[in-house]
Amino acid sequence: MDYLLKTEPSEYSFADLQKDKTTIWDGVSNPVALKHLRGMKSGEQLVIYETGDRKTAVGTASVVSVDATDAKDPKVKIKVGEALSRPVSLAEVKANKLFADSPLVRQGRLSVVPLTAAQYKFLTRSH
């Protein structure tokens, strides 16, 4: 499974991840998002999506490891991938039928969103 991780760029941007190379993705409180974090597996692909004024998918990353010993605060180590050559806006996502039933469109506050292979390919197609 692939996932989209939302981040507020003023708190932690994709540029920060590029500088750090790896980070622990934690601090998530939504029960559904926590379930997705706990279910992640090493090697799974991620899309980094910046919220706030941007509302744009901007880069890729991958899961290095998952420590779900604390179910309420799983620690997912991720490593940076590549910046998308052309960021994908929320408007483009909403206009695509692939995302009609996606939590990205239907549950705007969800910070960890599962992606189908086709959705991942659409978001990363131009990089």
C-alpha positions as CSV (number, residue, x, y, z in Angstrom):
1,M,0.0,0.0,0.0
2,D,1.1,3.6,-0.6
3,Y,0.2,6.6,1.5
4,L,0.0,10.3,1.4
5,L,1.3,12.2,4.4
6,K,0.1,15.7,5.0
7,T,2.3,18.3,6.7
8,E,2.0,21.9,7.5
9,P,5.0,23.4,5.7
10,S,5.5,26.1,8.5
11,E,6.0,23.2,11.0
12,Y,7.8,20.6,8.8
13,S,8.1,21.0,5.0
14,F,9.3,18.7,2.3
15,A,12.4,21.0,2.1
16,D,13.1,20.1,5.8
17,L,12.8,16.4,5.0
18,Q,15.2,16.9,2.1
19,K,17.7,18.6,4.4
20,D,17.3,16.0,7.2
21,K,17.2,12.9,4.8
22,T,15.2,10.9,7.4
23,T,12.7,11.8,10.1
24,I,10.3,10.1,12.5
25,W,6.7,10.8,11.4
26,D,4.8,11.1,14.7
27,G,2.6,13.5,16.6
28,V,-0.5,12.3,14.8
29,S,-3.7,12.2,16.9
30,N,-6.6,11.2,14.6
31,P,-7.5,7.5,15.3
32,V,-7.9,6.7,11.6
33,A,-4.6,8.3,10.7
34,L,-2.9,6.4,13.6
35,K,-4.3,3.1,12.3
36,H,-2.8,3.9,8.9
37,L,0.6,4.7,10.5
38,R,0.6,1.5,12.6
39,G,-0.2,-0.5,9.4
40,M,2.7,0.9,7.4
41,K,5.4,-1.5,6.3
42,S,9.1,-0.9,5.5
43,G,9.6,0.0,1.8
44,E,6.1,1.4,1.2
45,Q,6.0,4.5,-0.9
46,L,4.8,7.9,0.3
47,V,3.7,11.1,-1.2
48,I,4.4,14.3,0.9
49,Y,1.6,16.8,0.7
50,E,1.9,20.3,2.1
51,T,-1.3,21.8,3.6
52,G,-1.9,25.4,4.5
53,D,-1.8,27.9,1.6
54,R,-0.1,25.3,-0.7
55,K,-2.5,22.3,-0.7
56,T,-0.1,20.5,-3.0
57,A,1.6,17.1,-3.3
58,V,5.3,18.1,-3.5
59,G,7.5,15.1,-3.1
60,T,8.1,11.4,-2.4
61,A,9.5,9.4,0.5
62,S,9.5,5.8,1.7
63,V,9.0,4.0,5.0
64,V,12.2,2.8,6.6
65,S,10.7,1.3,9.8
66,V,7.7,1.3,12.0
67,D,7.6,1.1,15.8
68,A,4.0,0.6,16.8
69,T,4.7,-0.6,20.4
70,D,2.8,2.5,21.6
71,A,-0.4,2.2,19.7
72,K,-1.3,5.8,20.5
73,D,2.0,7.2,19.2
74,P,3.5,5.0,16.6
75,K,6.9,6.1,15.3
76,V,7.3,5.7,11.5
77,K,10.8,6.5,10.2
78,I,10.7,7.8,6.7
79,K,13.5,8.7,4.2
80,V,13.3,11.4,1.6
81,G,12.7,10.5,-2.0
82,E,12.5,13.1,-4.8
83,A,10.7,16.4,-5.3
84,L,8.0,16.1,-7.8
85,S,9.0,17.9,-11.0
86,R,5.5,19.3,-11.2
87,P,3.6,19.6,-7.9
88,V,0.0,18.4,-8.0
89,S,-2.6,20.7,-6.5
90,L,-5.7,19.7,-4.5
91,A,-7.8,21.1,-7.4
92,E,-6.2,18.7,-9.8
93,V,-6.8,15.8,-7.4
94,K,-10.5,16.8,-6.9
95,A,-10.9,17.0,-10.7
96,N,-9.6,13.4,-11.2
97,K,-12.1,10.5,-11.0
98,L,-9.4,8.3,-9.4
99,F,-9.9,10.3,-6.2
100,A,-13.7,10.3,-6.1
101,D,-13.9,8.1,-3.1
102,S,-10.5,9.0,-1.6
103,P,-10.2,10.2,2.0
104,L,-8.0,13.0,0.6
105,V,-11.1,14.5,-1.0
106,R,-13.8,13.1,1.4
107,Q,-12.0,13.6,4.7
108,G,-10.0,16.8,4.3
109,R,-8.7,16.7,7.9
110,L,-7.2,13.2,7.7
111,S,-3.4,13.5,7.8
112,V,-2.4,10.0,6.7
113,V,-4.3,8.9,3.6
114,P,-4.0,5.5,1.9
115,L,-3.4,5.6,-1.9
116,T,-4.2,3.1,-4.5
117,A,-1.4,2.3,-7.0
118,A,-3.2,4.3,-9.7
119,Q,-3.5,7.3,-7.3
120,Y,0.2,7.1,-6.4
121,K,1.1,6.9,-10.1
122,F,-1.1,10.0,-10.9
123,L,0.5,12.0,-8.1
124,T,4.1,11.1,-9.0
125,R,3.7,10.7,-12.8
126,S,5.7,13.7,-13.7
127,H,8.8,13.2,-11.5
